[in-house]
Amino acid sequence: WSPVHPSVFLTVDITGRFDIWNLNNDSELPTLTTQLEGNVALNKCMWSNNGQQIVLGDDQGKLRIYDVSESLTNPKQDDWTKFTQTLQECKRSALEVHDHQTTHTS
């Protein structure tokens, strides 16, 4: 999770892809997707303390540092409120799926 923005987090995978997500914008698609060139398996990721850079580590021991867009490092005043609402919507959706599965398996 971003140390400065409540709804932003980072994922990496073994295909060399990294995604930055902003759950306040979309919970199904990342805000940014980048595919690294070459046969790189990313297996570590970390935010700088100020949230303005990310550090990615690969299976060959190499580190990469990227700057992060200001829109993801400077939360707006209502981002915490939006994130609380997003979490409540996710919880409601999960409960609806659970209720639907429970009623159809009885």
N, CA, C and O of each residue as an XYZ file, in Angstrom:
424
protein
N       0.835     -1.192      0.000
C       0.000      0.000      0.000
C       0.873      1.246      0.000
O       1.954      1.277      0.588
N       0.375      2.261     -0.671
C       1.070      3.538     -0.677
C       1.130      4.091      0.745
O       0.145      4.007      1.479
N       2.264      4.652      1.141
C       2.347      5.232      2.478
C       1.649      6.591      2.589
O       1.522      7.127      3.690
N       1.191      7.159      1.452
C       0.609      8.495      1.482
C      -0.815      8.576      0.940
O      -1.509      9.562      1.186
N      -1.260      7.563      0.213
C      -2.591      7.603     -0.401
C      -3.376      6.377      0.067
O      -2.894      5.255     -0.085
N      -4.568      6.562      0.629
C      -5.282      5.454      1.248
C      -5.757      4.362      0.291
O      -5.914      3.216      0.711
N      -5.987      4.681     -0.973
C      -6.582      3.697     -1.870
C      -5.642      3.205     -2.962
O      -6.086      2.556     -3.909
N      -4.355      3.504     -2.846
C      -3.386      3.156     -3.889
C      -2.449      2.056     -3.396
O      -1.905      2.123     -2.294
N      -2.276      1.034     -4.250
C      -1.311     -0.016     -3.946
C      -0.655     -0.509     -5.226
O      -1.075     -0.154     -6.327
N       0.371     -1.327     -5.073
C       1.226     -1.777     -6.167
C       1.281     -3.292     -6.163
O       1.350     -3.912     -5.102
N       1.250     -3.902     -7.367
C       1.453     -5.341     -7.489
C       2.508     -5.612     -8.560
O       2.665     -4.835     -9.501
N       3.224     -6.718     -8.404
C       4.202     -7.173     -9.399
C       3.964     -8.656     -9.645
O       3.351     -9.344     -8.829
N       4.468     -9.147    -10.804
C       4.337    -10.588    -11.054
C       5.568    -11.137    -11.770
O       6.477    -10.393    -12.136
N       5.576    -12.436    -11.957
C       6.747    -13.109    -12.511
C       6.907    -12.909    -14.020
O       7.902    -13.348    -14.596
N       5.945    -12.257    -14.659
C       6.075    -11.971    -16.091
C       6.750    -10.626    -16.346
O       6.945    -10.243    -17.500
N       7.108     -9.906    -15.284
C       7.739     -8.601    -15.429
C       6.739     -7.461    -15.503
O       7.070     -6.356    -15.936
N       5.540     -7.732    -15.085
C       4.491     -6.701    -15.121
C       4.314     -6.108    -13.738
O       4.351     -6.815    -12.731
N       4.117     -4.779    -13.702
C       3.697     -4.171    -12.449
C       2.505     -3.261    -12.696
O       2.394     -2.609    -13.734
N       1.627     -3.240    -11.717
C       0.395     -2.475    -11.787
C       0.299     -1.573    -10.573
O       0.637     -1.972     -9.458
N      -0.167     -0.352    -10.800
C      -0.522      0.532     -9.700
C      -2.039      0.672     -9.734
O      -2.627      1.023    -10.758
N      -2.647      0.394     -8.609
C      -4.100      0.400     -8.476
C      -4.538      1.591     -7.636
O      -3.852      1.979     -6.690
N      -5.667      2.161     -7.981
C      -6.313      3.164     -7.146
C      -7.758      2.717     -6.992
O      -8.572      2.907     -7.895
N      -8.073      2.129     -5.856
C      -9.398      1.564     -5.636
C     -10.497      2.613     -5.643
O     -11.662      2.272     -5.848
N     -10.161      3.878     -5.427
C     -11.164      4.939     -5.519
C     -11.600      5.164     -6.970
O     -12.692      5.676     -7.217
N     -10.750      4.784     -7.925
C     -11.091      4.943     -9.338
C     -11.702      3.679     -9.927
O     -12.684      3.753    -10.665
N     -11.133      2.519     -9.609
C     -11.613      1.263    -10.173
C     -11.067      0.114     -9.337
O      -9.889      0.107     -8.981
N     -11.912     -0.847     -9.025
C     -11.450     -1.995     -8.231
C     -11.189     -3.217     -9.093
O     -10.746     -4.246     -8.581
N     -11.453     -3.127    -10.396
C     -11.247     -4.274    -11.278
C     -10.104     -4.095    -12.265
O      -9.571     -5.075    -12.785
N      -9.725     -2.847    -12.526
C      -8.644     -2.568    -13.471
C      -7.625     -1.631    -12.838
O      -7.993     -0.678    -12.151
N      -6.334     -1.903    -13.071
C      -5.317     -1.013    -12.512
C      -5.328      0.349    -13.184
O      -5.751      0.488    -14.332
N      -4.860      1.343    -12.459
C      -4.724      2.695    -12.986
C      -3.574      2.760    -13.977
O      -3.649      3.477    -14.975
N      -2.508      2.013    -13.705
C      -1.319      1.998    -14.552
C      -0.804      0.574    -14.644
O      -0.713     -0.123    -13.634
N      -0.465      0.138    -15.855
C       0.147     -1.165    -16.076
C       1.407     -0.968    -16.897
O       1.388     -0.271    -17.912
N       2.500     -1.576    -16.465
C       3.757     -1.501    -17.206
C       4.352     -2.901    -17.308
O       4.423     -3.633    -16.321
N       4.777     -3.261    -18.517
C       5.434     -4.541    -18.765
C       6.903     -4.266    -19.041
O       7.230     -3.554    -19.990
N       7.787     -4.819    -18.229
C       9.221     -4.619    -18.431
C       9.721     -5.484    -19.580
O       9.223     -6.588    -19.803
N      10.700     -4.976    -20.298
C      11.299     -5.704    -21.409
C      12.204     -6.823    -20.894
O      12.713     -6.753    -19.776
N      12.396     -7.833    -21.700
C      13.301     -8.924    -21.363
C      12.610     -9.994    -20.546
O      11.408     -9.931    -20.289
N      13.376    -10.950    -20.156
C      12.869    -12.088    -19.387
C      13.051    -11.805    -17.903
O      13.931    -12.371    -17.254
N      12.197    -10.912    -17.368
C      12.338    -10.430    -16.002
C      11.172    -10.931    -15.158
O      10.011    -10.784    -15.539
N      11.485    -11.511    -14.032
C      10.443    -11.923    -13.087
C      10.507    -11.001    -11.876
O      11.440    -11.081    -11.077
N       9.524    -10.136    -11.743
C       9.492     -9.238    -10.584
C       8.978    -10.005     -9.378
O       8.000    -10.747     -9.471
N       9.643     -9.822     -8.246
C       9.218    -10.549     -7.047
C       9.238     -9.702     -5.773
O       8.930    -10.205     -4.693
N       9.591     -8.446     -5.890
C       9.597     -7.538     -4.732
C       9.150     -6.157     -5.180
O       9.440     -5.731     -6.298
N       8.444     -5.465     -4.301
C       8.082     -4.079     -4.572
C       7.989     -3.335     -3.253
O       7.636     -3.903     -2.220
N       8.316     -2.051     -3.313
C       8.319     -1.239     -2.103
C       8.133      0.222     -2.490
O       8.626      0.669     -3.525
N       7.425      0.950     -1.659
C       7.236      2.386     -1.841
C       8.302      3.138     -1.058
O       8.737      2.679     -0.002
N       8.722      4.284     -1.567
C       9.552      5.177     -0.766
C       8.664      5.761      0.336
O       7.438      5.738      0.226
N       9.275      6.275      1.381
C       8.494      6.806      2.508
C       7.558      7.937      2.110
O       6.482      8.083      2.690
N       7.956      8.740      1.128
C       7.121      9.862      0.711
C       6.124      9.464     -0.385
O       5.330     10.295     -0.824
N       6.160      8.201     -0.830
C       5.225      7.699     -1.828
C       5.497      8.182     -3.235
O       4.683      7.946     -4.128
N       6.621      8.855     -3.463
C       6.897      9.428     -4.775
C       7.705      8.513     -5.688
O       7.847      8.789     -6.880
N       8.231      7.432     -5.136
C       8.959      6.452     -5.942
C       8.525      5.045     -5.522
O       8.058      4.806     -4.408
N       8.708      4.127     -6.482
C       8.565      2.711     -6.157
C       9.874      2.024     -6.528
O      10.558      2.420     -7.472
N      10.201      1.003     -5.777
C      11.388      0.204     -6.038
C      10.914     -1.206     -6.352
O      10.135     -1.791     -5.600
N      11.393     -1.748     -7.474
C      11.022     -3.091     -7.895
C      12.262     -3.958     -7.914
O      13.316     -3.525     -8.381
N      12.149     -5.181     -7.412
C      13.248     -6.137     -7.431
C      12.888     -7.331     -8.286
O      11.733     -7.757     -8.316
N      13.888     -7.880     -8.992
C      13.614     -9.023     -9.855
C      14.381    -10.259     -9.400
O      15.153    -10.218     -8.441
N      14.148    -11.360    -10.114
C      14.743    -12.642     -9.757
C      16.241    -12.689    -10.020
O      16.901    -13.641     -9.603
N      16.796    -11.693    -10.698
C      18.232    -11.635    -10.953
C      18.950    -10.711     -9.973
O      20.153    -10.481    -10.102
N      18.213    -10.178     -8.990
C      18.793     -9.311     -7.983
C      18.912     -7.857     -8.384
O      19.541     -7.071     -7.675
N      18.322     -7.483     -9.507
C      18.383     -6.092     -9.956
C      17.238     -5.295     -9.349
O      16.136     -5.806     -9.146
N      17.526     -4.030     -9.064
C      16.514     -3.106     -8.553
C      16.240     -2.030     -9.591
O      17.141     -1.581    -10.300
N      15.000     -1.634     -9.663
C      14.584     -0.548    -10.549
C      13.818      0.462     -9.708
O      13.024      0.089     -8.845
N      14.057      1.737     -9.963
C      13.359      2.797     -9.239
C      12.578      3.621    -10.249
O      13.114      4.047    -11.273
N      11.300      3.839     -9.946
C      10.416      4.618    -10.816
C       9.764      5.737    -10.016
O       9.422      5.569     -8.846
N       9.600      6.875    -10.669
C       8.841      7.970    -10.080
C       7.360      7.698    -10.272
O       6.951      7.124    -11.282
N       6.563      8.110     -9.303
C       5.121      7.910     -9.333
C       4.445      9.248     -9.610
O       4.864     10.288     -9.103
N       3.401      9.202    -10.416
C       2.655     10.405    -10.777
C       2.145     11.134     -9.536
O       1.761     10.511     -8.546
N       2.148     12.467     -9.607
C       1.663     13.280     -8.487
C       0.209     12.989     -8.145
O      -0.195     13.137     -6.991
N      -0.580     12.578     -9.126
C      -1.989     12.284     -8.849
C      -2.135     11.100     -7.889
O      -3.172     10.939     -7.247
N      -1.086     10.273     -7.796
C      -1.120      9.125     -6.890
C      -0.344      9.366     -5.602
O      -0.365      8.539     -4.691
N       0.339     10.501     -5.533
C       1.121     10.792     -4.329
C       0.545     11.934     -3.515
O       0.989     12.186     -2.394
N      -0.432     12.621     -4.063
C      -1.062     13.736     -3.359
C      -2.561     13.478     -3.245
O      -3.333     13.915     -4.098
N      -2.973     12.774     -2.202
C      -4.403     12.487     -2.081
C      -5.215     13.767     -1.914
O      -4.774     14.736     -1.296
N      -6.400     13.735     -2.480
C      -7.323     14.853     -2.309
C      -7.969     14.750     -0.939
O      -7.903     13.709     -0.284
N      -8.582     15.817     -0.521
C      -9.165     15.878      0.817
C     -10.219     14.785      1.028
O     -10.351     14.264      2.136
N     -10.965     14.437     -0.014
C     -12.048     13.465      0.149
C     -11.636     12.025     -0.165
O     -12.493     11.142     -0.168
N     -10.349     11.758     -0.430
C      -9.934     10.396     -0.777
C     -10.152      9.392      0.352
O     -10.481      8.236      0.089
N      -9.975      9.815      1.606
C     -10.235      8.895      2.722
C     -11.715      8.538      2.783
O     -12.067      7.380      3.006
N     -12.581      9.525      2.587
C     -14.023      9.284      2.598
C     -14.411      8.369      1.442
O     -15.173      7.420      1.628
N     -13.887      8.650      0.244
C     -14.163      7.807     -0.917
C     -13.696      6.369     -0.672
O     -14.384      5.415     -1.034
N     -12.518      6.224     -0.051
C     -11.985      4.883      0.191
C     -12.855      4.123      1.190
O     -13.078      2.924      1.020
N     -13.338      4.781      2.202
C     -14.255      4.151      3.155
C     -15.508      3.667      2.431
O     -15.984      2.562      2.689
N     -16.038      4.479      1.535
C     -17.211      4.086      0.753
C     -16.893      2.915     -0.170
O     -17.709      2.006     -0.322
N     -15.720      2.931     -0.782
C     -15.298      1.834     -1.657
C     -15.223      0.529     -0.878
O     -15.694     -0.505     -1.351
N     -14.637      0.569      0.309
C     -14.545     -0.629      1.135
C     -15.925     -1.148      1.533
O     -16.155     -2.357      1.550
N     -16.840     -0.239      1.851
C     -18.205     -0.644      2.202
C     -18.901     -1.296      1.011
O     -19.625     -2.278      1.178
N     -18.688     -0.758     -0.190
C     -19.279     -1.344     -1.393
C     -18.711     -2.738     -1.656
O     -19.450     -3.651     -2.025
N     -17.414     -2.903     -1.469
C     -16.787     -4.222     -1.647
C     -17.350     -5.227     -0.652
O     -17.629     -6.373     -1.005
N     -17.512     -4.799      0.572
C     -18.054     -5.676      1.603
C     -19.482     -6.084      1.258
O     -19.841     -7.255      1.375
N     -20.307     -5.108      0.828
C     -21.688     -5.415      0.425
C     -21.720     -6.413     -0.727
O     -22.514     -7.354     -0.718
N     -20.861     -6.208     -1.711
C     -20.807     -7.114     -2.861
C     -20.411     -8.515     -2.438
O     -20.987     -9.498     -2.904
N     -19.433     -8.606     -1.559
C     -18.993     -9.918     -1.082
C     -20.115    -10.613     -0.310
O     -20.305    -11.822     -0.451
N     -20.854     -9.864      0.499
C     -21.972    -10.450      1.247
C     -23.083    -10.902      0.303
O     -23.696    -11.946      0.526
N     -23.345    -10.126     -0.748
C     -24.359    -10.509     -1.723
C     -23.979    -11.801     -2.436
O     -24.826    -12.670     -2.638
N     -22.722    -11.931     -2.816
C     -22.251    -13.153     -3.466
C     -22.384    -14.324     -2.505
O     -22.846    -15.397     -2.892
N     -21.985    -14.125     -1.263
C     -22.084    -15.193     -0.263
C     -23.541    -15.596     -0.052
O     -23.855    -16.785     -0.014
N     -24.426    -14.620      0.086
C     -25.851    -14.907      0.272
C     -26.420    -15.638     -0.931
O     -27.216    -16.564     -0.774
N     -26.024    -15.234     -2.129
C     -26.499    -15.873     -3.351
C     -26.031    -17.328     -3.419
O     -26.800    -18.217     -3.787
N     -24.760    -17.566     -3.061
C     -24.236    -18.927     -3.075
C     -24.908    -19.794     -2.025
O     -25.169    -20.972     -2.266
N     -25.187    -19.224     -0.870
C     -25.804    -19.973      0.225
C     -27.226    -20.382     -0.139
O     -27.636    -21.507      0.149
N     -27.979    -19.489     -0.764
C     -29.381    -19.808     -1.094
C     -29.478    -20.805     -2.237
O     -30.487    -21.501     -2.352
N     -28.462    -20.894     -3.084
C     -28.519    -21.802     -4.222
C     -27.850    -23.143     -3.953
O     -27.900    -24.030     -4.805
N     -27.234    -23.313     -2.805
C     -26.601    -24.600     -2.490
C     -27.411    -25.389     -1.470
O     -27.050    -26.519     -1.142
N     -28.490    -24.822     -0.969
C     -29.285    -25.508      0.042
C     -30.215    -26.516     -0.579
O     -30.962    -27.188      0.133
